[in-house]
Amino acid sequence: MTEPTAVFEPDLLNACIACGYCLPTCPTYRLTGDEASSPRGRITLMRGIQNGDIDIDDPIAVEQSSQCLACRACEPVCPAGVQYGRLVEQWRGVAWKRRPVKMLATAAAVRRSWPVRLGAMVVPHARPHVGTGETNLMLGCFERLLYPKVSRSVCEVYPEISVDPSQGCCGALHAHNGELEVGEEMAQQLGDQLSGTIVSTAGGCAAHLASVIGRDRVKEFSEYAIEHPPTHPLTPIERHSRVARIAIQDSCHLRNGLGVADDIRSLVRMIGTLVELRTAGDCCGAAGSYSLLRPRDARRVFDEKREELAETDVDIIVVVNPGCYRQVKAEVARASLPIEVAHLAELVAEATRS
């Protein structure tokens, strides 16, 4: 026995009734068949840590806190409403601080807004703009650097949305990687800086920001687009002399945390032919920093999706999160699949020009 470790909120931890509904939804359990690699198994480990039966530095516990994708696929099917994602963040908040090698240097780099602004000066993301209402675009930190066309596309379709390039990171990366308090503080700062409704083109960021400043203030791009049809009508886009056949890779936190999936599909049907993948709602392996920390496991998570894409006549796979963008694009290229990867906002902007 070790000393009990008050890591988890007791009410959250005690909500699990160990029914097992979560097991078939869990990517790591499906890969390993190991009970410890399931949400139920990990909650058993959490209870052991809380009670002092398992040390927080126990190798199995440390491995499971890292192996989990934190995709939250278990939450929608849980009859007890267990907030598993919150429990994992609390777990990492203690376990990973004792092992700082797990933390990404990039998370530290975006803790303040000036490194993000400095890096973004050399990329053509959406520039400063004062719109006509109380709606602001969240530029994100890595999305504005890696995929600047996404924010430009939003502003092309919706010139009424304001852009403040002085904004920093929302803190989602920090919260998911063991710095929960820092992540929540950063989200609150962003919410204070950007007034009114905040439109996000990053599913994971939208879910994190909404959990801190309130769901009523955060709109993911597809939600906003359905509520505010573009002034220019959407015309189906073409690829290979046909209406584009478009598949979707859902953002785990957007789908499982905010319940946003239908609006994405409604938009895709307006701009092309929707091809619904069996694995659309399954994690792609990006999982924030997961694909950087555990690249081999991330590729294994993508394997089933890769096989389905290879067998499906798809022109484009659409993403709604920058981490998914990078992961899906990399895996499609690795498999030499002739499939374009694009953000939903980029395709909507194209559809207004057609």
C-alpha positions as CSV (number, residue, x, y, z in Angstrom):
1,M,0.0,0.0,0.0
2,T,1.1,3.5,-0.8
3,E,-0.3,6.7,0.5
4,P,-3.7,7.6,-1.1
5,T,-3.2,10.2,-3.9
6,A,-6.1,12.7,-4.3
7,V,-5.8,13.0,-8.0
8,F,-9.4,12.6,-9.2
9,E,-12.7,14.3,-8.4
10,P,-14.4,11.5,-6.4
11,D,-17.8,12.1,-8.0
12,L,-16.4,11.7,-11.4
13,L,-14.4,8.6,-10.5
14,N,-17.3,6.9,-8.7
15,A,-19.7,7.4,-11.6
16,C,-18.3,4.4,-13.5
17,I,-20.5,1.3,-12.9
18,A,-18.0,-1.0,-14.8
19,C,-20.7,-2.1,-17.3
20,G,-18.2,-2.5,-20.2
21,Y,-20.2,-0.6,-22.8
22,C,-17.1,1.4,-23.4
23,L,-14.9,-1.5,-24.4
24,P,-15.8,-1.9,-28.1
25,T,-15.6,1.8,-28.7
26,C,-12.1,2.2,-27.4
27,P,-9.4,2.2,-30.1
28,T,-6.6,1.0,-27.9
29,Y,-8.7,-1.9,-26.5
30,R,-9.6,-2.9,-30.0
31,L,-5.9,-3.0,-30.9
32,T,-4.7,-4.9,-27.8
33,G,-7.7,-6.8,-26.3
34,D,-6.2,-5.9,-23.0
35,E,-8.6,-4.8,-20.2
36,A,-6.1,-2.3,-18.9
37,S,-6.1,-0.6,-22.2
38,S,-9.9,0.1,-22.0
39,P,-11.7,3.0,-20.3
40,R,-13.0,0.6,-17.7
41,G,-9.5,-0.8,-17.0
42,R,-8.0,2.6,-16.8
43,I,-10.6,3.8,-14.3
44,T,-9.8,0.7,-12.2
45,L,-6.2,1.9,-12.3
46,M,-7.3,5.4,-11.3
47,R,-9.3,4.0,-8.4
48,G,-6.2,2.1,-7.3
49,I,-4.1,5.3,-7.4
50,Q,-6.8,7.3,-5.5
51,N,-7.0,4.6,-2.8
52,G,-3.3,4.1,-2.4
53,D,-3.3,0.6,-3.8
54,I,-1.3,1.6,-6.9
55,D,1.6,4.1,-7.0
56,I,1.1,7.0,-9.4
57,D,4.6,6.1,-10.9
58,D,3.6,2.4,-11.4
59,P,4.9,1.5,-14.8
60,I,1.6,0.0,-16.0
61,A,-0.3,3.1,-14.8
62,V,2.2,5.5,-16.5
63,E,2.0,3.5,-19.7
64,Q,-1.8,3.5,-19.7
65,S,-2.0,7.3,-19.0
66,S,0.1,7.7,-22.1
67,Q,-1.3,5.0,-24.4
68,C,-4.9,6.4,-24.1
69,L,-5.8,8.6,-27.0
70,A,-8.3,10.6,-24.9
71,C,-10.6,10.5,-27.9
72,R,-13.7,10.3,-25.6
73,A,-15.4,7.7,-27.8
74,C,-16.5,6.0,-24.6
75,E,-18.5,9.0,-23.4
76,P,-21.5,8.9,-25.8
77,V,-22.2,5.2,-25.1
78,C,-21.7,5.4,-21.3
79,P,-25.1,4.9,-19.5
80,A,-23.6,6.4,-16.3
81,G,-22.4,9.6,-18.1
82,V,-18.8,9.2,-17.0
83,Q,-16.7,12.2,-17.9
84,Y,-13.7,10.0,-18.9
85,G,-11.9,12.8,-20.7
86,R,-11.8,14.9,-17.6
87,L,-10.5,12.0,-15.6
88,V,-7.7,11.4,-18.0
89,E,-6.7,15.1,-17.9
90,Q,-6.6,15.0,-14.1
91,W,-4.5,11.8,-14.2
92,R,-2.0,13.3,-16.6
93,G,-2.0,16.5,-14.6
94,V,-0.2,14.6,-11.8
95,A,1.6,11.7,-13.5
96,W,3.1,13.7,-16.4
97,K,4.4,16.5,-14.2
98,R,6.6,13.9,-12.5
99,R,7.9,12.9,-15.9
100,P,8.4,16.2,-17.8
101,V,9.9,14.4,-20.8
102,K,6.3,13.6,-21.8
103,M,5.5,17.2,-22.3
104,L,6.1,18.8,-25.7
105,A,8.4,21.8,-26.0
106,T,5.8,23.1,-28.5
107,A,3.2,23.4,-25.7
108,A,5.6,25.6,-23.8
109,A,6.3,27.7,-26.9
110,V,2.6,28.6,-27.3
111,R,1.9,29.4,-23.6
112,R,2.4,33.1,-24.4
113,S,0.9,34.7,-27.4
114,W,4.0,36.5,-28.8
115,P,5.8,33.4,-30.1
116,V,2.6,32.5,-32.0
117,R,2.2,36.0,-33.4
118,L,5.9,36.1,-34.4
119,G,5.8,32.8,-36.2
120,A,2.5,33.7,-37.9
121,M,4.0,36.9,-39.4
122,V,5.6,34.9,-42.2
123,V,2.6,32.8,-43.2
124,P,-0.5,34.2,-45.1
125,H,-3.2,33.5,-42.6
126,A,-6.3,35.8,-42.3
127,R,-5.1,39.3,-41.6
128,P,-6.5,41.8,-39.1
129,H,-10.1,42.6,-39.8
130,V,-13.0,44.2,-38.0
131,G,-16.3,42.7,-39.0
132,T,-19.8,43.9,-38.8
133,G,-20.9,42.1,-35.7
134,E,-19.9,40.5,-32.4
135,T,-18.3,37.4,-34.0
136,N,-14.6,36.6,-33.9
137,L,-12.6,33.9,-35.6
138,M,-10.3,31.9,-33.4
139,L,-7.1,31.5,-35.4
140,G,-5.6,28.8,-33.3
141,C,-1.8,28.4,-32.8
142,F,-0.6,25.6,-35.0
143,E,-3.5,25.9,-37.5
144,R,-2.6,29.4,-38.4
145,L,1.0,28.4,-38.9
146,L,0.6,25.1,-40.7
147,Y,-2.7,25.6,-42.6
148,P,-3.1,29.4,-43.1
149,K,-5.6,28.9,-46.0
150,V,-8.2,27.7,-43.5
151,S,-8.6,31.1,-41.8
152,R,-8.5,32.9,-45.2
153,S,-11.2,30.6,-46.4
154,V,-13.5,31.5,-43.5
155,C,-13.0,35.2,-44.1
156,E,-13.6,34.8,-47.8
157,V,-17.0,33.2,-47.1
158,Y,-17.9,35.4,-44.0
159,P,-16.3,38.9,-44.3
160,E,-18.5,39.9,-41.3
161,I,-16.3,37.9,-38.9
162,S,-13.6,39.8,-37.1
163,V,-10.0,38.7,-36.9
164,D,-7.7,39.7,-34.1
165,P,-4.1,38.3,-34.9
166,S,-2.9,39.3,-31.4
167,Q,-4.8,36.4,-29.9
168,G,-2.9,33.5,-28.4
169,C,-3.5,29.7,-27.9
170,C,-6.7,28.4,-26.3
171,G,-4.8,26.0,-24.1
172,A,-6.3,22.8,-25.4
173,L,-2.9,21.2,-26.0
174,H,-1.9,22.0,-22.5
175,A,-5.0,20.6,-20.9
176,H,-4.8,17.4,-22.9
177,N,-1.1,17.0,-21.9
178,G,-1.3,17.3,-18.2
179,E,-1.4,21.0,-17.6
180,L,-5.2,21.3,-16.9
181,E,-5.0,24.5,-14.9
182,V,-2.8,26.3,-17.4
183,G,-5.1,25.2,-20.3
184,E,-8.2,26.5,-18.5
185,E,-6.5,29.8,-17.7
186,M,-5.4,30.2,-21.4
187,A,-9.0,29.5,-22.6
188,Q,-10.4,32.1,-20.2
189,Q,-7.9,34.7,-21.4
190,L,-8.8,34.0,-25.0
191,G,-12.5,34.3,-24.1
192,D,-11.9,37.6,-22.4
193,Q,-10.0,38.9,-25.4
194,L,-12.4,37.9,-28.1
195,S,-15.9,39.3,-27.4
196,G,-19.2,37.7,-28.4
197,T,-19.4,34.5,-30.4
198,I,-16.1,32.8,-31.2
199,V,-16.0,30.7,-34.4
200,S,-13.4,27.8,-34.3
201,T,-12.1,25.8,-37.2
202,A,-10.4,23.3,-34.9
203,G,-12.7,20.7,-33.3
204,G,-10.4,20.0,-30.3
205,C,-10.0,23.7,-29.6
206,A,-13.7,24.3,-29.9
207,A,-14.5,21.6,-27.3
208,H,-11.9,22.8,-24.9
209,L,-12.8,26.5,-25.2
210,A,-16.5,25.7,-24.8
211,S,-15.8,23.7,-21.6
212,V,-14.2,26.8,-20.0
213,I,-16.1,29.9,-21.3
214,G,-19.5,28.2,-22.1
215,R,-21.1,26.4,-24.9
216,D,-23.2,29.4,-25.9
217,R,-20.1,31.4,-26.9
218,V,-18.4,28.9,-29.1
219,K,-19.4,27.8,-32.6
220,E,-17.5,25.3,-34.6
221,F,-17.3,26.3,-38.3
222,S,-19.9,23.9,-39.6
223,E,-22.4,25.0,-36.9
224,Y,-21.9,28.6,-37.9
225,A,-22.2,27.9,-41.6
226,I,-25.5,26.0,-41.1
227,E,-26.9,28.8,-39.0
228,H,-25.6,31.5,-41.4
229,P,-25.8,30.3,-45.0
230,P,-23.2,32.0,-47.2
231,T,-24.3,35.0,-49.2
232,H,-22.9,33.3,-52.3
233,P,-24.8,30.1,-52.9
234,L,-22.9,26.9,-52.6
235,T,-22.3,25.0,-55.8
236,P,-21.1,21.4,-55.9
237,I,-17.4,21.2,-56.6
238,E,-15.9,18.8,-59.1
239,R,-13.0,16.4,-59.2
240,H,-12.1,14.2,-62.1
241,S,-15.0,15.5,-64.3
242,R,-17.6,14.6,-61.7
243,V,-19.2,16.0,-58.6
244,A,-16.6,15.4,-55.9
245,R,-17.1,12.3,-53.7
246,I,-16.3,13.5,-50.2
247,A,-15.6,11.4,-47.1
248,I,-15.4,12.9,-43.6
249,Q,-12.9,12.4,-40.8
250,D,-14.7,13.6,-37.6
251,S,-12.8,15.4,-34.9
252,C,-13.0,13.1,-31.8
253,H,-13.5,16.0,-29.3
254,L,-15.9,17.7,-31.6
255,R,-18.1,14.6,-32.1
256,N,-17.8,13.0,-28.7
257,G,-17.4,16.2,-26.6
258,L,-19.7,18.7,-28.3
259,G,-21.9,16.3,-30.3
260,V,-21.2,18.1,-33.6
261,A,-21.3,15.8,-36.6
262,D,-24.6,16.3,-38.4
263,D,-23.8,19.9,-39.5
264,I,-20.6,18.8,-41.1
265,R,-22.5,16.2,-43.1
266,S,-25.1,18.7,-44.1
267,L,-22.5,21.0,-45.5
268,V,-20.7,18.2,-47.4
269,R,-24.0,17.2,-49.1
270,M,-24.3,20.8,-50.3
271,I,-20.9,20.9,-52.0
272,G,-20.5,17.3,-53.1
273,T,-21.5,13.6,-52.8
274,L,-21.1,12.4,-49.2
275,V,-19.4,9.0,-48.9
276,E,-20.0,7.9,-45.3
277,L,-17.1,5.9,-44.0
278,R,-17.6,3.2,-41.5
279,T,-14.6,4.6,-39.6
280,A,-15.6,8.3,-39.9
281,G,-16.2,8.6,-36.2
282,D,-13.1,6.6,-35.2
283,C,-10.0,8.4,-34.1
284,C,-7.4,8.9,-36.8
285,G,-4.5,8.7,-34.3
286,A,-3.6,12.4,-34.2
287,A,-5.2,12.9,-30.7
288,G,-3.4,16.2,-30.1
289,S,0.2,15.4,-29.4
290,Y,-0.3,11.6,-29.5
291,S,1.0,11.1,-33.0
292,L,4.1,13.0,-32.1
293,L,4.7,11.2,-28.8
294,R,3.6,7.7,-30.0
295,P,3.9,7.7,-33.8
296,R,3.9,3.9,-34.1
297,D,0.7,3.5,-32.1
298,A,-0.9,6.4,-34.0
299,R,-0.2,4.6,-37.3
300,R,-1.7,1.4,-36.0
301,V,-4.9,3.3,-35.0
302,F,-5.1,4.6,-38.6
303,D,-4.7,1.1,-40.1
304,E,-8.4,0.2,-40.4
305,K,-9.2,3.6,-41.8
306,R,-6.4,3.3,-44.4
307,E,-7.8,-0.1,-45.5
308,E,-11.3,1.3,-45.9
309,L,-10.1,4.4,-47.9
310,A,-8.1,2.1,-50.2
311,E,-11.3,0.2,-51.0
312,T,-13.6,3.3,-51.3
313,D,-14.0,5.5,-54.4
314,V,-13.3,8.8,-52.7
315,D,-11.9,12.0,-54.2
316,I,-11.5,14.1,-51.0
317,I,-11.5,13.4,-47.3
318,V,-12.5,16.4,-45.3
319,V,-11.2,17.3,-41.9
320,V,-12.3,19.8,-39.2
321,N,-9.2,19.8,-37.0
322,P,-5.6,20.7,-37.7
323,G,-4.2,17.7,-35.9
324,C,-6.4,15.4,-38.0
325,Y,-5.4,17.4,-41.1
326,R,-1.7,16.6,-40.5
327,Q,-2.3,13.0,-39.5
328,V,-4.7,12.1,-42.3
329,K,-2.6,13.9,-44.9
330,A,0.5,12.0,-43.8
331,E,-1.1,8.6,-43.7
332,V,-2.8,9.1,-47.1
333,A,0.6,10.0,-48.6
334,R,2.3,7.1,-46.8
335,A,-0.2,4.7,-48.4
336,S,0.1,6.5,-51.8
337,L,-3.7,6.9,-52.0
338,P,-4.9,9.3,-54.7
339,I,-7.1,11.2,-52.2
340,E,-7.0,14.9,-51.5
341,V,-7.2,16.0,-47.9
342,A,-8.8,19.4,-47.2
343,H,-10.4,21.3,-44.4
344,L,-14.2,21.8,-44.6
345,A,-13.8,25.6,-44.7
346,E,-11.5,25.4,-47.7
347,L,-14.0,23.4,-49.6
348,V,-16.9,25.7,-48.7
349,A,-14.9,28.6,-49.9
350,E,-14.3,26.8,-53.2
351,A,-18.0,26.0,-53.5
352,T,-18.9,29.7,-53.3
353,R,-16.6,30.4,-56.3
354,S,-17.9,27.6,-58.5
